[in-house]
Amino acid sequence: MTSQNIFTAPYYNETYLVASMHMMIMAIVLATPLTVLPCKDTIEEIMLGQTRIMNGSENLICTIAIVSCCFLFAIAVPNIGDVMLVSGATCNPIVGFVLPIAY
């Protein structure tokens, strides 16, 4: 492979590249429930409290909303560096200053 960018690489005859792309897709598809379930549990605790749980239609709407929101962010942000910049700029002060004061 002569190209440095994987998105511009000619992958039609590269078996390892096609296999790795399929493995990445499978990893994302199989890891999605592991990230959506804690989000739904948190939303359920915040919105509904400990008195009741979501029914089937509320669960479906919540799942579609979470996945759609993540999908829209993935389309809107062109570079992963921007995401890391914002998350680092917000998480570091919270971990360094806000949480020790709260505890």
Secondary structure as GFF3:
##gff-version 3
##sequence-region A 1 103
A	DSSP	three_ten_helix	6	8	.	.	.	ID=ss1
A	DSSP	alpha_helix	15	48	.	.	.	ID=ss2
A	DSSP	alpha_helix	56	76	.	.	.	ID=ss3
A	DSSP	alpha_helix	80	93	.	.	.	ID=ss4
A	DSSP	pi_helix	94	98	.	.	.	ID=ss5
A	DSSP	alpha_helix	99	102	.	.	.	ID=ss6
###
